[in-house]
Amino acid sequence: MCDGAGSIYRRTNVPRPSIAESGKSVHTTPPSRAPKNEAEEYKSNLYIAGAKPQNPMKKVGYAWVIGFPSGILLFLFAKNKVDKRRVVQMKARQRMRDANKGEYTSERFTRPA
């Protein structure tokens, strides 16, 4: 570490708190929220058996239960519709192929004699 003019670290005249003091303030409750006696602190940390636990993954489960089957059904309906349109197009092509078969006796395409 260089203390010269090009140093990236600055020395300030403001005293910094020690590590123990800064760590202490993080792990303690502020005086305004601190319980007045041990009984209140004990009551606030009790496990309440009658309270219903909340599971945040419940909503995700509902989304999968509704979304996954509906996605599969929508895919099958779309596939069915595409297949029906394809059958219609294939029938139209077959009719055009059948119409173009045979001998043509047209004056327009014969050589002049």
All heavy atoms as an XYZ file, in Angstrom:
893
protein
N       0.856     -1.180      0.000
C       0.000      0.000      0.000
C       0.890      1.228      0.000
O       1.784      1.371      0.804
C      -0.889     -0.033      1.238
C      -1.876      1.079      1.269
S      -3.098      0.734      2.519
C      -2.946      2.200      3.453
N       0.599      2.103     -0.914
C       1.433      3.299     -1.082
C       0.720      4.485     -0.449
O      -0.459      4.723     -0.694
C       1.670      3.525     -2.571
S       2.650      4.972     -2.920
N       1.453      5.247      0.368
C       0.844      6.422      1.012
C       1.220      7.706      0.300
O       1.016      8.786      0.821
C       1.291      6.513      2.476
C       0.646      5.424      3.320
O      -0.419      4.953      2.901
O       1.214      5.058      4.361
N       1.720      7.629     -0.900
C       2.161      8.809     -1.632
C       0.997      9.601     -2.187
O      -0.171      9.349     -1.907
N       1.305     10.582     -3.026
C       0.285     11.457     -3.599
C      -0.624     10.703     -4.559
O      -1.773     11.061     -4.757
C       0.957     12.624     -4.311
N      -0.138      9.624     -5.168
C      -0.942      8.874     -6.134
C      -1.742      7.752     -5.513
O      -2.273      6.910     -6.211
N      -1.851      7.713     -4.204
C      -2.550      6.625     -3.536
C      -4.049      6.725     -3.762
O      -4.623      7.818     -3.792
C      -2.254      6.680     -2.041
O      -3.015      5.715     -1.365
N      -4.677      5.571     -3.925
C      -6.137      5.574     -4.121
C      -6.870      5.581     -2.784
O      -8.066      5.779     -2.733
C      -6.586      4.371     -4.962
C      -6.182      3.060     -4.295
C      -6.026      4.459     -6.346
C      -6.781      1.844     -4.940
N      -6.160      5.305     -1.693
C      -6.776      5.318     -0.375
C      -6.577      6.686      0.258
O      -5.513      7.270      0.181
C      -6.144      4.247      0.516
C      -6.311      2.852     -0.036
C      -5.254      2.202     -0.643
C      -7.539      2.213      0.031
C      -5.406      0.935     -1.161
C      -7.707      0.955     -0.483
C      -6.642      0.311     -1.078
O      -6.811     -0.933     -1.584
N      -7.625      7.179      0.889
C      -7.546      8.479      1.547
C      -7.521      8.284      3.053
O      -8.222      7.437      3.590
C      -8.759      9.340      1.194
C      -8.790      9.771     -0.218
C      -9.933     10.721     -0.395
N     -10.020     11.103     -1.788
C     -11.000     11.817     -2.297
N     -11.978     12.216     -1.534
N     -10.998     12.131     -3.562
N      -6.751      9.091      3.682
C      -6.772      9.104      5.139
C      -7.639     10.276      5.569
O      -7.466     11.393      5.115
C      -5.365      9.261      5.699
C      -4.525      8.041      5.470
C      -3.233      8.171      6.229
N      -2.471      6.966      6.074
C      -2.324      6.064      7.036
N      -2.879      6.270      8.204
N      -1.614      4.987      6.836
N      -8.586     10.004      6.441
C      -9.467     11.064      6.929
C      -9.185     11.312      8.393
O      -8.640     10.466      9.104
C     -10.946     10.677      6.755
O     -11.179      9.488      7.502
C     -11.290     10.450      5.314
N      -9.589     12.471      8.839
C      -9.402     12.828     10.243
C     -10.551     12.348     11.116
O     -10.541     12.519     12.315
C      -9.236     14.340     10.385
C      -7.964     14.812      9.725
O      -7.005     14.068      9.652
N      -7.961     16.050      9.260
N     -11.607     11.755     10.489
C     -12.767     11.300     11.236
C     -12.450      9.933     11.829
O     -12.060      9.018     11.106
C     -14.000     11.195     10.308
C     -15.209     10.703     11.077
C     -14.274     12.519      9.639
N     -12.611      9.769     13.133
C     -12.320      8.454     13.731
C     -13.395      7.441     13.345
O     -14.588      7.767     13.296
C     -12.331      8.734     15.231
C     -13.147      9.945     15.390
C     -12.974     10.754     14.126
N     -12.971      6.227     13.035
C     -13.913      5.162     12.668
C     -14.202      4.309     13.893
O     -13.329      4.120     14.735
C     -13.310      4.301     11.578
C     -13.136      5.044     10.294
C     -12.665      4.126      9.232
N     -12.446      4.873      7.999
C     -11.954      4.354      6.919
N     -11.610      3.081      6.887
N     -11.796      5.071      5.832
N     -15.426      3.768     13.979
C     -15.738      2.897     15.122
C     -14.973      1.582     14.995
O     -14.635      1.150     13.902
C     -17.239      2.683     15.022
C     -17.555      2.927     13.595
C     -16.574      3.953     13.117
N     -14.727      0.961     16.117
C     -14.024     -0.315     16.090
C     -14.946     -1.389     15.534
O     -16.163     -1.220     15.449
C     -13.555     -0.685     17.493
O     -14.689     -0.958     18.297
N     -14.357     -2.531     15.173
C     -15.133     -3.630     14.604
C     -16.151     -4.138     15.619
O     -17.290     -4.450     15.270
C     -14.194     -4.759     14.160
C     -13.328     -4.273     13.003
C     -14.975     -5.992     13.749
C     -12.256     -5.232     12.597
N     -15.776     -4.207     16.869
C     -16.681     -4.701     17.903
C     -17.892     -3.788     18.051
O     -19.016     -4.249     18.205
C     -15.948     -4.831     19.226
N     -17.681     -2.475     17.997
C     -18.802     -1.542     18.132
C     -19.732     -1.620     16.930
O     -20.944     -1.603     17.070
C     -18.277     -0.118     18.295
C     -17.621      0.148     19.627
C     -17.031      1.542     19.692
O     -17.201      2.296     18.720
O     -16.414      1.872     20.703
N     -19.183     -1.700     15.713
C     -20.049     -1.748     14.538
C     -20.796     -3.076     14.474
O     -21.944     -3.134     14.067
C     -19.235     -1.528     13.264
O     -18.298     -2.573     13.109
N     -20.176     -4.189     14.880
C     -20.843     -5.483     14.911
C     -21.923     -5.539     15.959
O     -22.951     -6.171     15.793
N     -21.698     -4.876     17.064
C     -22.663     -4.870     18.153
C     -23.953     -4.173     17.727
O     -25.040     -4.624     18.021
C     -22.050     -4.178     19.365
C     -22.932     -4.153     20.586
C     -22.236     -3.414     21.704
C     -23.175     -3.235     22.875
N     -22.603     -2.389     23.902
N     -23.823     -3.086     16.996
C     -25.021     -2.334     16.620
C     -25.869     -3.102     15.607
O     -27.062     -2.903     15.538
C     -24.627     -0.975     16.047
O     -23.906     -1.155     14.846
N     -25.269     -3.991     14.863
C     -26.034     -4.753     13.875
C     -26.888     -5.816     14.533
O     -28.011     -6.070     14.126
C     -25.059     -5.416     12.854
C     -25.792     -6.371     11.945
C     -24.350     -4.358     12.053
N     -26.381     -6.461     15.588
C     -27.055     -7.614     16.162
C     -27.987     -7.292     17.322
O     -28.631     -8.184     17.839
C     -26.012     -8.631     16.632
C     -25.220     -9.176     15.490
N     -25.757     -9.995     14.537
C     -23.928     -8.995     15.128
C     -24.847    -10.310     13.649
N     -23.724     -9.718     13.977
N     -28.067     -6.076     17.735
C     -28.959     -5.733     18.837
C     -30.156     -4.980     18.301
O     -30.106     -4.359     17.254
C     -28.243     -4.851     19.881
O     -27.784     -3.666     19.242
C     -27.093     -5.602     20.518
N     -31.243     -5.031     19.039
C     -32.441     -4.300     18.640
C     -32.325     -2.863     19.122
O     -31.733     -2.596     20.169
C     -33.704     -4.946     19.248
O     -33.547     -4.978     20.656
C     -33.917     -6.333     18.708
N     -32.874     -1.938     18.379
C     -32.816     -0.550     18.838
C     -33.617     -0.382     20.132
O     -34.547     -1.138     20.400
C     -33.448      0.232     17.687
C     -34.165     -0.745     16.866
C     -33.531     -2.073     17.100
N     -33.270      0.608     20.932
C     -33.962      0.779     22.225
C     -35.459      1.016     22.075
O     -36.235      0.664     22.964
C     -33.293      1.996     22.841
C     -32.110      2.306     22.022
C     -32.208      1.546     20.750
N     -35.913      1.600     20.978
C     -37.345      1.870     20.817
C     -38.134      0.571     20.628
O     -39.306      0.508     20.965
C     -37.573      2.800     19.624
O     -37.103      2.171     18.445
N     -37.497     -0.478     20.079
C     -38.205     -1.726     19.842
C     -37.852     -2.819     20.845
O     -38.379     -3.913     20.774
C     -37.883     -2.239     18.438
C     -38.445     -1.384     17.353
C     -38.276     -2.062     16.041
N     -38.829     -1.243     14.966
C     -38.885     -1.615     13.723
N     -38.414     -2.776     13.367
N     -39.396     -0.831     12.812
N     -36.939     -2.571     21.701
C     -36.512     -3.584     22.664
C     -37.639     -3.854     23.656
O     -38.342     -2.937     24.093
C     -35.269     -3.110     23.406
N     -37.857     -5.120     24.017
C     -38.899     -5.435     25.010
C     -38.510     -4.899     26.382
O     -37.337     -4.811     26.724
C     -38.958     -6.958     25.002
C     -37.730     -7.420     24.323
C     -37.231     -6.301     23.483
N     -39.537     -4.562     27.164
C     -39.288     -3.944     28.459
C     -38.764     -4.950     29.487
O     -37.998     -4.612     30.361
C     -40.567     -3.282     28.944
C     -40.956     -2.104     28.081
C     -42.176     -1.417     28.622
C     -42.492     -0.170     27.845
N     -42.998     -0.360     26.536
N     -39.188     -6.182     29.386
C     -38.677     -7.189     30.316
C     -38.550     -8.534     29.608
O     -38.910     -8.680     28.445
C     -39.586     -7.291     31.555
C     -41.016     -7.618     31.164
O     -41.264     -8.131     30.088
N     -41.950     -7.319     32.044
N     -38.062     -9.528     30.325
C     -37.822    -10.832     29.714
C     -39.109    -11.540     29.322
O     -39.135    -12.298     28.368
C     -37.030    -11.714     30.674
C     -35.548    -11.623     30.486
C     -34.824    -12.645     31.316
O     -35.249    -13.814     31.331
O     -33.833    -12.271     31.944
N     -40.185    -11.312     30.034
C     -41.451    -11.983     29.731
C     -41.963    -11.580     28.353
O     -42.441    -12.411     27.585
C     -42.483    -11.657     30.807
N     -41.857    -10.291     28.034
C     -42.305     -9.836     26.714
C     -41.427    -10.425     25.609
O     -41.912    -10.798     24.553
C     -42.282     -8.310     26.647
C     -43.386     -7.646     27.418
C     -43.357     -6.143     27.248
O     -42.791     -5.678     26.254
O     -43.893     -5.444     28.113
N     -40.139    -10.491     25.857
C     -39.224    -11.052     24.860
C     -39.541    -12.531     24.643
O     -39.542    -13.023     23.523
C     -37.785    -10.882     25.321
C     -36.780    -11.367     24.293
C     -35.360    -11.151     24.762
O     -35.146    -10.536     25.810
O     -34.464    -11.637     24.061
N     -39.840    -13.238     25.704
C     -40.159    -14.655     25.614
C     -41.448    -14.867     24.834
O     -41.548    -15.744     23.999
C     -40.260    -15.238     27.022
C     -40.610    -16.706     27.044
C     -39.679    -17.660     26.639
C     -41.868    -17.139     27.445
C     -39.995    -19.005     26.641
C     -42.191    -18.482     27.458
C     -41.258    -19.412     27.054
O     -41.569    -20.737     27.052
N     -42.457    -14.026     25.089
C     -43.733    -14.154     24.394
C     -43.594    -13.858     22.902
O     -44.231    -14.482     22.064
C     -44.768    -13.206     25.006
C     -45.305    -13.660     26.325
C     -46.332    -12.668     26.840
C     -46.856    -13.070     28.186
N     -47.798    -12.084     28.719
N     -42.751    -12.902     22.540
C     -42.630    -12.532     21.136
C     -41.935    -13.612     20.314
O     -42.134    -13.712     19.124
C     -41.868    -11.214     20.993
O     -40.530    -11.399     21.430
N     -41.118    -14.461     20.948
C     -40.387    -15.494     20.230
C     -41.031    -16.869     20.322
O     -40.442    -17.844     19.905
C     -38.950    -15.576     20.760
C     -38.177    -14.316     20.450
O     -38.461    -13.648     19.475
N     -37.213    -14.001     21.292
N     -42.235    -16.963     20.884
C     -42.890    -18.254     21.045
C     -43.427    -18.779     19.722
O     -43.853    -18.024     18.853
C     -44.055    -18.151     22.025
C     -43.720    -18.145     23.502
C     -44.992    -17.991     24.311
C     -43.005    -19.423     23.888
N     -43.420    -20.089     19.595
C     -44.032    -20.752     18.445
C     -45.501    -20.938     18.734
O     -45.872    -21.499     19.762
C     -43.355    -22.103     18.199
C     -44.063    -22.932     17.165
C     -43.975    -22.607     15.822
C     -44.833    -24.035     17.531
C     -44.618    -23.361     14.876
C     -45.478    -24.787     16.591
C     -45.372    -24.448     15.257
O     -46.013    -25.190     14.316
N     -46.341    -20.481     17.835
C     -47.780    -20.595     18.029
C     -48.257    -21.776     17.189
O     -48.194    -21.735     15.952
C     -48.497    -19.303     17.626
C     -47.962    -18.146     18.459
C     -49.997    -19.459     17.797
C     -48.425    -16.800     17.993
N     -48.731    -22.832     17.844
C     -49.099    -24.061     17.144
C     -50.362    -23.887     16.311
O     -50.539    -24.550     15.301
C     -49.281    -25.191     18.148
N     -51.265    -23.010     16.719
C     -52.524    -22.859     15.996
C     -52.411    -22.040     14.724
O     -53.297    -22.054     13.890
N     -51.315    -21.319     14.553
C     -51.173    -20.469     13.371
C     -50.927    -21.332     12.142
O     -50.161    -22.292     12.171
C     -50.015    -19.502     13.559
N     -51.592    -21.004     11.073
C     -51.461    -21.769      9.833
C     -50.212    -21.303      9.085
O     -50.069    -20.113      8.810
C     -52.704    -21.556      8.977
C     -52.798    -22.477      7.802
C     -54.137    -22.331      7.110
C     -54.267    -23.337      6.000
N     -55.537    -23.185      5.304
N     -49.310    -22.213      8.740
C     -48.105    -21.793      8.014
C     -48.441    -21.391      6.587
O     -49.347    -21.938      5.969
C     -47.218    -23.033      8.041
C     -48.159    -24.164      8.217
C     -49.313    -23.629      9.018
N     -47.714    -20.432      6.092
C     -47.948    -19.959      4.726
C     -46.832    -20.477      3.837
O     -45.657    -20.305      4.139
C     -47.986    -18.442      4.685
C     -49.166    -17.889      5.449
C     -49.216    -16.384      5.396
O     -48.338    -15.754      4.829
N     -50.227    -15.804      5.985
N     -47.214    -21.104      2.753
C     -46.247    -21.659      1.818
C     -46.225    -20.789      0.564
O     -47.212    -20.746     -0.176
C     -46.632    -23.093      1.471
C     -45.584    -23.783      0.644
O     -44.589    -23.183      0.267
N     -45.813    -25.051      0.356
N     -45.125    -20.103      0.282
C     -45.090    -19.244     -0.909
C     -45.100    -20.041     -2.210
O     -45.422    -19.503     -3.260
C     -43.782    -18.467     -0.744
C     -42.945    -19.301      0.156
C     -43.897    -20.025      1.053
N     -44.753    -21.326     -2.162
C     -44.737    -22.136     -3.383
C     -46.126    -22.639     -3.761
O     -46.296    -23.260     -4.801
C     -43.790    -23.328     -3.206
C     -42.347    -22.930     -3.039
S     -41.711    -22.012     -4.446
C     -41.539    -23.325     -5.611
N     -47.113    -22.361     -2.938
C     -48.476    -22.810     -3.225
C     -49.002    -22.178     -4.508
O     -49.608    -22.854     -5.346
C     -49.378    -22.443     -2.050
C     -50.684    -23.160     -1.993
C     -51.461    -22.705     -0.762
C     -52.130    -23.865     -0.106
N     -52.927    -23.468      1.039
N     -48.717    -20.892     -4.690
C     -49.179    -20.198     -5.894
C     -48.493    -20.766     -7.138
O     -49.119    -20.906     -8.185
C     -48.904    -18.704     -5.780
C     -49.728    -18.030     -4.709
C     -49.379    -16.571     -4.595
C     -50.148    -15.916     -3.463
N     -49.754    -14.536     -3.256
N     -47.227    -21.107     -7.000
C     -46.500    -21.698     -8.122
C     -47.107    -23.057     -8.465
O     -47.260    -23.411     -9.637
C     -45.000    -21.833     -7.778
C     -44.252    -22.551     -8.873
C     -44.395    -20.469     -7.518
N     -47.472    -23.814     -7.445
C     -48.110    -25.116     -7.667
C     -49.431    -24.976     -8.398
O     -49.726    -25.740     -9.324
N     -50.232    -24.001     -7.982
C     -51.512    -23.765     -8.672
C     -51.278    -23.377    -10.135
O     -52.008    -23.813    -11.025
C     -52.316    -22.674     -7.974
C     -52.934    -23.104     -6.669
C     -53.016    -22.220     -5.608
C     -53.436    -24.375     -6.489
C     -53.588    -22.598     -4.402
C     -54.005    -24.768     -5.291
C     -54.072    -23.873     -4.258
O     -54.629    -24.247     -3.079
N     -50.271    -22.558    -10.384
C     -49.973    -22.154    -11.757
C     -49.609    -23.371    -12.607
O     -50.054    -23.492    -13.761
C     -48.836    -21.135    -11.773
N     -48.813    -24.286    -12.049
C     -48.457    -25.497    -12.799
C     -49.678    -26.392    -13.012
O     -49.857    -26.954    -14.085
C     -47.372    -26.276    -12.057
C     -46.004    -25.815    -12.394
C     -45.224    -24.959    -11.690
C     -45.256    -26.160    -13.558
N     -44.031    -24.748    -12.330
C     -44.017    -25.482    -13.482
C     -45.491    -26.980    -14.654
C     -43.043    -25.604    -14.461
C     -44.512    -27.092    -15.621
C     -43.309    -26.415    -15.519
N     -50.519    -26.521    -11.985
C     -51.694    -27.389    -12.087
C     -52.646    -26.878    -13.169
O     -53.248    -27.663    -13.905
C     -52.404    -27.489    -10.719
C     -53.799    -28.062    -10.845
C     -51.577    -28.323     -9.774
N     -52.766    -25.575    -13.295
C     -53.674    -25.006    -14.292
C     -52.969    -24.840    -15.636
O     -53.515    -25.177    -16.687
C     -54.220    -23.649    -13.801
C     -55.102    -23.864    -12.572
C     -54.983    -22.934    -14.899
C     -55.482    -22.597    -11.853
N     -51.751    -24.337    -15.620
C     -51.065    -23.977    -16.857
C     -50.591    -25.147    -17.684
O     -50.697    -25.136    -18.916
N     -50.052    -26.177    -17.059
C     -49.477    -27.294    -17.817
C     -50.527    -28.052    -18.618
O     -50.386    -28.213    -19.832
C     -48.716    -28.213    -16.856
C     -47.953    -29.295    -17.543
C     -46.849    -28.999    -18.314
C     -48.345    -30.611    -17.415
C     -46.147    -30.000    -18.951
C     -47.651    -31.616    -18.033
C     -46.549    -31.308    -18.809
N     -51.636    -28.512    -17.997
C     -52.648    -29.217    -18.796
C     -53.307    -28.323    -19.840
O     -53.603    -28.770    -20.953
C     -53.678    -29.687    -17.775
C     -52.985    -29.647    -16.471
C     -51.967    -28.570    -16.570
N     -53.539    -27.054    -19.486
C     -54.179    -26.180    -20.479
C     -53.240    -25.928    -21.647
O     -53.690    -25.823    -22.794
C     -54.611    -24.858    -19.835
O     -53.486    -24.157    -19.361
N     -51.932    -25.865    -21.406
C     -50.973    -25.711    -22.498
C     -50.980    -26.913    -23.419
O     -50.932    -26.778    -24.654
N     -51.052    -28.102    -22.839
C     -51.107    -29.321    -23.664
C     -52.401    -29.357    -24.480
O     -52.383    -29.683    -25.670
C     -50.977    -30.572    -22.771
C     -49.566    -30.652    -22.206
C     -51.307    -31.835    -23.552
C     -49.364    -31.755    -21.214
N     -53.518    -29.011    -23.848
C     -54.793    -29.016    -24.581
C     -54.792    -27.990    -25.714
O     -55.270    -28.275    -26.819
C     -55.952    -28.741    -23.620
C     -56.280    -29.885    -22.661
C     -57.341    -29.445    -21.669
C     -56.747    -31.099    -23.431
N     -54.256    -26.793    -25.460
C     -54.193    -25.790    -26.520
C     -53.308    -26.258    -27.667
O     -53.619    -26.029    -28.843
C     -53.668    -24.464    -25.958
C     -54.655    -23.682    -25.117
C     -53.970    -22.487    -24.465
C     -55.810    -23.213    -25.960
N     -52.206    -26.935    -27.350
C     -51.350    -27.476    -28.407
C     -52.106    -28.505    -29.242
O     -52.036    -28.482    -30.479
C     -50.103    -28.120    -27.795
C     -49.289    -28.885    -28.782
C     -48.494    -28.220    -29.692
C     -49.344    -30.271    -28.812
C     -47.748    -28.930    -30.621
C     -48.602    -30.982    -29.726
C     -47.809    -30.306    -30.633
N     -52.850    -29.404    -28.588
C     -53.586    -30.429    -29.335
C     -54.688    -29.812    -30.203
O     -54.899    -30.248    -31.344
C     -54.177    -31.449    -28.364
C     -53.150    -32.324    -27.638
C     -53.843    -33.207    -26.611
C     -52.375    -33.168    -28.630
N     -55.394    -28.797    -29.676
C     -56.429    -28.143    -30.484
C     -55.816    -27.443    -31.694
O     -56.351    -27.518    -32.805
C     -57.213    -27.129    -29.642
C     -58.148    -27.765    -28.653
C     -58.329    -27.204    -27.401
C     -58.849    -28.914    -28.956
C     -59.188    -27.787    -26.481
C     -59.707    -29.507    -28.050
C     -59.878    -28.942    -26.804
N     -54.690    -26.775    -31.506
C     -54.034    -26.089    -32.622
C     -53.549    -27.095    -33.659
O     -53.682    -26.879    -34.872
C     -52.871    -25.251    -32.105
N     -52.995    -28.197    -33.197
C     -52.508    -29.242    -34.113
C     -53.663    -29.816    -34.922
O     -53.548    -30.051    -36.131
C     -51.830    -30.338    -33.301
C     -51.188    -31.415    -34.121
C     -50.474    -32.386    -33.203
C     -49.811    -33.492    -33.965
N     -50.713    -34.467    -34.518
N     -54.796    -30.044    -34.259
C     -55.977    -30.581    -34.944
C     -56.458    -29.624    -36.028
O     -56.800    -30.037    -37.144
C     -57.080    -30.846    -33.919
C     -58.208    -31.673    -34.483
O     -58.090    -32.248    -35.555
N     -59.298    -31.729    -33.746
N     -56.458    -28.322    -35.720
C     -56.916    -27.334    -36.691
C     -55.969    -27.269    -37.892
O     -56.402    -27.179    -39.041
C     -57.007    -25.958    -36.020
C     -57.762    -24.942    -36.816
C     -58.123    -23.761    -35.956
C     -59.103    -22.899    -36.701
N     -59.623    -21.822    -35.887
N     -54.661    -27.332    -37.633
C     -53.685    -27.317    -38.719
C     -53.851    -28.551    -39.594
O     -53.796    -28.463    -40.836
C     -52.247    -27.232    -38.147
C     -51.211    -27.510    -39.205
C     -52.019    -25.862    -37.534
N     -54.085    -29.702    -38.973
C     -54.275    -30.933    -39.749
C     -55.517    -30.852    -40.628
O     -55.508    -31.300    -41.783
C     -54.376    -32.138    -38.810
C     -53.039    -32.510    -38.195
O     -51.997    -32.053    -38.713
O     -53.041    -33.255    -37.196
N     -56.598    -30.273    -40.102
C     -57.821    -30.138    -40.906
C     -57.587    -29.235    -42.112
O     -58.027    -29.533    -43.227
C     -58.952    -29.567    -40.054
C     -59.567    -30.574    -39.113
C     -60.703    -29.945    -38.324
C     -61.300    -30.914    -37.344
N     -62.366    -30.309    -36.552
N     -56.886    -28.117    -41.903
C     -56.595    -27.223    -43.028
C     -55.700    -27.897    -44.058
O     -55.850    -27.699    -45.259
C     -55.930    -25.942    -42.534
C     -56.865    -25.021    -41.815
C     -56.174    -23.741    -41.446
N     -57.076    -22.825    -40.758
C     -56.726    -21.652    -40.322
N     -55.496    -21.226    -40.480
N     -57.597    -20.884    -39.715
N     -54.765    -28.708    -43.594
C     -53.874    -29.408    -44.517
C     -54.646    -30.408    -45.368
O     -54.383    -30.560    -46.565
C     -52.787    -30.121    -43.719
C     -51.767    -30.749    -44.608
C     -50.549    -31.181    -43.836
N     -49.623    -31.786    -44.778
C     -48.943    -32.873    -44.560
N     -49.045    -33.483    -43.409
N     -48.134    -33.361    -45.464
N     -55.618    -31.108    -44.778
C     -56.441    -32.057    -45.531
C     -57.214    -31.317    -46.625
O     -57.303    -31.784    -47.769
C     -57.400    -32.820    -44.586
C     -58.461    -33.566    -45.349
C     -56.613    -33.769    -43.707
N     -57.762    -30.154    -46.289
C     -58.507    -29.366    -47.285
C     -57.585    -28.962    -48.437
O     -57.955    -29.063    -49.621
C     -59.143    -28.127    -46.613
C     -59.701    -27.163    -47.643
C     -60.225    -28.554    -45.644
N     -56.370    -28.506    -48.106
C     -55.423    -28.111    -49.157
C     -55.021    -29.308    -50.020
O     -54.898    -29.196    -51.245
C     -54.175    -27.486    -48.545
C     -54.395    -26.114    -47.971
C     -53.142    -25.570    -47.311
O     -52.149    -26.278    -47.164
N     -53.206    -24.314    -46.893
N     -54.816    -30.469    -49.406
C     -54.422    -31.655    -50.174
C     -55.541    -32.104    -51.108
O     -55.284    -32.523    -52.242
C     -54.027    -32.790    -49.222
C     -52.705    -32.547    -48.529
S     -52.292    -33.758    -47.291
C     -52.000    -35.181    -48.288
N     -56.792    -31.992    -50.665
C     -57.929    -32.349    -51.533
C     -58.013    -31.403    -52.718
O     -58.287    -31.827    -53.860
C     -59.234    -32.328    -50.738
C     -59.391    -33.514    -49.827
C     -60.734    -33.455    -49.102
C     -60.892    -34.634    -48.186
N     -62.147    -34.577    -47.426
N     -57.780    -30.115    -52.469
C     -57.816    -29.138    -53.563
C     -56.710    -29.431    -54.575
O     -56.934    -29.375    -55.801
C     -57.672    -27.725    -53.013
N     -55.517    -29.773    -54.117
C     -54.421    -30.108    -55.037
C     -54.728    -31.371    -55.834
O     -54.422    -31.458    -57.016
C     -53.124    -30.307    -54.245
C     -52.537    -29.031    -53.741
C     -51.260    -29.296    -53.009
N     -50.747    -28.085    -52.399
C     -49.767    -28.057    -51.532
N     -49.193    -29.180    -51.147
N     -49.352    -26.916    -51.026
N     -55.339    -32.352    -55.162
C     -55.692    -33.587    -55.861
C     -56.722    -33.314    -56.955
O     -56.630    -33.861    -58.066
C     -56.237    -34.618    -54.860
C     -56.508    -35.980    -55.444
C     -55.246    -36.656    -55.932
O     -54.202    -36.529    -55.315
N     -55.330    -37.363    -57.044
N     -57.688    -32.457    -56.669
C     -58.683    -32.099    -57.699
C     -58.016    -31.408    -58.888
O     -58.371    -31.657    -60.048
C     -59.754    -31.191    -57.092
C     -60.795    -31.935    -56.286
C     -62.022    -31.074    -56.016
N     -61.682    -29.809    -55.341
C     -61.705    -29.636    -54.025
N     -62.044    -30.632    -53.232
N     -61.391    -28.473    -53.503
N     -57.039    -30.531    -58.609
C     -56.334    -29.849    -59.715
C     -55.517    -30.851    -60.528
O     -55.480    -30.779    -61.754
C     -55.421    -28.748    -59.165
C     -56.178    -27.535    -58.675
S     -55.148    -26.101    -58.371
C     -54.103    -26.650    -57.057
N     -54.868    -31.808    -59.855
C     -54.105    -32.826    -60.591
C     -55.020    -33.672    -61.456
O     -54.703    -33.988    -62.608
C     -53.366    -33.732    -59.594
C     -51.985    -33.259    -59.303
C     -51.201    -34.308    -58.528
N     -50.772    -33.714    -57.279
C     -51.148    -34.070    -56.075
N     -51.945    -35.091    -55.912
N     -50.729    -33.444    -55.008
N     -56.176    -34.057    -60.896
C     -57.121    -34.870    -61.667
C     -57.687    -34.100    -62.857
O     -57.938    -34.678    -63.925
C     -58.279    -35.341    -60.779
C     -57.829    -36.350    -59.741
O     -56.726    -36.934    -59.915
O     -58.558    -36.546    -58.739
N     -57.875    -32.809    -62.715
C     -58.425    -32.002    -63.805
C     -57.419    -31.833    -64.936
O     -57.805    -31.661    -66.096
C     -58.847    -30.635    -63.282
N     -56.119    -31.900    -64.641
C     -55.100    -31.707    -65.668
C     -54.738    -32.990    -66.400
O     -53.955    -32.961    -67.333
C     -53.824    -31.112    -65.052
C     -54.019    -29.664    -64.683
O     -54.828    -28.971    -65.300
N     -53.312    -29.216    -63.670
N     -55.299    -34.133    -66.036
C     -55.006    -35.396    -66.710
C     -55.873    -35.519    -67.963
O     -56.971    -34.993    -68.039
C     -55.286    -36.581    -65.786
C     -54.289    -36.722    -64.668
C     -54.612    -37.923    -63.818
C     -53.630    -38.029    -62.665
N     -53.967    -39.125    -61.766
N     -55.358    -36.251    -68.953
C     -56.155    -36.513    -70.150
C     -55.594    -35.811    -71.369
O     -54.620    -35.066    -71.314
N     -56.248    -36.086    -72.486
C     -55.838    -35.499    -73.763
C     -56.616    -34.214    -74.002
O     -57.816    -34.133    -73.750
C     -56.136    -36.487    -74.900
C     -55.324    -37.747    -74.847
C     -53.864    -37.492    -75.146
O     -53.573    -36.603    -75.975
O     -53.009    -38.158    -74.533
N     -55.911    -33.231    -74.498
C     -56.550    -31.946    -74.805
C     -56.644    -31.818    -76.323
O     -55.688    -32.074    -77.033
C     -55.728    -30.776    -74.243
C     -55.757    -30.695    -72.737
C     -54.698    -31.184    -71.990
C     -56.839    -30.135    -72.094
C     -54.704    -31.109    -70.619
C     -56.855    -30.062    -70.713
C     -55.793    -30.547    -69.991
O     -55.812    -30.469    -68.630
N     -57.787    -31.429    -76.793
C     -57.959    -31.155    -78.229
C     -58.295    -29.686    -78.367
O     -59.448    -29.296    -78.490
C     -59.073    -32.034    -78.815
O     -60.249    -31.812    -78.054
C     -58.697    -33.497    -78.773
N     -57.274    -28.897    -78.314
C     -57.486    -27.465    -78.384
C     -56.839    -26.954    -79.659
O     -55.741    -27.364    -80.026
C     -56.870    -26.790    -77.162
O     -56.953    -25.401    -77.287
N     -57.507    -26.056    -80.356
C     -56.972    -25.458    -81.579
C     -55.845    -24.495    -81.255
O     -55.002    -24.205    -82.107
C     -58.080    -24.742    -82.337
C     -59.186    -25.688    -82.766
C     -60.404    -24.919    -83.231
O     -60.355    -23.668    -83.251
O     -61.400    -25.578    -83.564
N     -55.833    -24.039    -80.090
C     -54.853    -23.034    -79.715
C     -53.436    -23.619    -79.660
O     -52.478    -22.937    -79.988
C     -55.218    -22.483    -78.326
C     -54.358    -21.379    -77.836
C     -54.890    -20.849    -76.535
N     -53.972    -19.898    -75.942
C     -54.071    -19.390    -74.767
N     -55.085    -19.759    -73.983
N     -53.198    -18.533    -74.301
N     -53.298    -24.894    -79.273
C     -51.994    -25.470    -79.110
C     -51.601    -26.409    -80.265
O     -50.614    -27.127    -80.155
C     -51.928    -26.249    -77.790
C     -52.111    -25.372    -76.584
C     -53.287    -25.414    -75.843
C     -51.130    -24.465    -76.209
C     -53.479    -24.585    -74.747
C     -51.294    -23.648    -75.120
C     -52.471    -23.703    -74.380
N     -52.316    -26.442    -81.321
C     -51.951    -27.315    -82.472
C     -51.158    -26.514    -83.470
O     -51.294    -25.291    -83.600
C     -53.221    -27.868    -83.161
O     -54.046    -26.782    -83.567
C     -53.991    -28.772    -82.225
N     -50.258    -27.250    -84.234
C     -49.433    -26.581    -85.233
C     -50.274    -26.321    -86.489
O     -51.076    -27.151    -86.898
C     -48.261    -27.463    -85.612
C     -47.282    -27.614    -84.496
C     -46.110    -28.394    -85.011
N     -45.206    -28.682    -83.896
C     -44.094    -29.312    -84.024
N     -43.703    -29.743    -85.203
N     -43.337    -29.544    -82.975
N     -50.045    -25.172    -87.064
C     -50.795    -24.919    -88.330
C     -50.216    -25.772    -89.463
O     -49.017    -25.994    -89.552
C     -50.561    -23.437    -88.598
C     -49.399    -23.040    -87.747
C     -49.263    -24.038    -86.652
N     -51.069    -26.279    -90.312
C     -50.638    -27.158    -91.391
C     -50.367    -26.428    -92.681
O     -50.641    -25.340    -92.938
C     -51.682    -28.233    -91.627
